[in-house]
């Protein structure tokens, strides 16, 4: 599970909104930023996404939160490892639909000659090269993923969409995103443990 940072305000604040998942829909919550194409940049991207998802009502410790953060971790790690061009950053976009049912992750690098290959099916995963395991994991977590050439310069954008966020919150974590104030499962568990300890004393 993703650990909640002690003080998320220490990190750089998010920049401009990005385009929505569907051009016909009104804009939903969005976050985008450029990061240095280094392991440190990938870690910062992952941490900021974790903070942003929590602010959007996809709390720490829930399956959708952890799955989306893991997708971001794999795509940004690939951008650093396989899309790195000296002196060039990678770009991250995170966007949720207005109803909060789907989240899209886009990671753009500036390397043109290396394109991602679709990962093997799970039953043949044993023969997958080490470099293909990140996208294999993404394919298991995301509803869909693909890539396209970068429209405004050299490079490519790898994207993944995670759907049924609200359903997963309810079924997997007992968390209802339609309620504004409620304890998360971890907080509720801590409350019950505290009550049991008080009663035992």
C-alpha positions, 0 to 999 in steps of 0.5 A: 500500500502507498504510504501517505507522506508526512507533509505533502506541501513540501513537494512542488505544486502541480501546474496546468490542467491537461486535456480531458479523456474525451473531448466531448466531456467537460473538463475533470480534475487534471494535473500535469508537470515535467520532471527530470528524466532521472530516478529522482524525477520518477519518484517525485512524479509518483509521490505527487500523483499519490497526493493528487489522487488522495485530494481527488477522493481516491484515498491512500490505502485503497486498491484504485489509489495503489494501482494507479500509483503503480501504473505511474511508477512503471510508466515513469520508470520506463521513460527514464530507463528507455526514453531518456535523452540527455538534457530532456525531461519527461512529461506526466499528465494525470486526468480524471473524468468529471464523474471520477469513474476513470483516471488516465495517465500519460507519460511523454518522453523525447526518444523517437527510435525506441517504441514500447512493445505490447507485453506477452499474455500472462500465460507466456509471461515467463519468457518476457524480457526484463525490459517488458515486465513493467508494461506487462504489469501495466496491462494487468492493472489498467483497463487499456494502454497504448502509445502514440507519437508525440504530436508537438515534437520528437518522442512518444506518449505512453498512456494507460486508463484505469476505469471503474474507480468508484466501483473498486473503492466500494467493493474492494475497500468499503469506501463510498466516494459519494460520501464527503466525510467518512473514515477510510478502512485503515482509519476505522480499523485504528479507531476500533483498536483504540476502543478495544484498548481503552475497554481493556484498561 
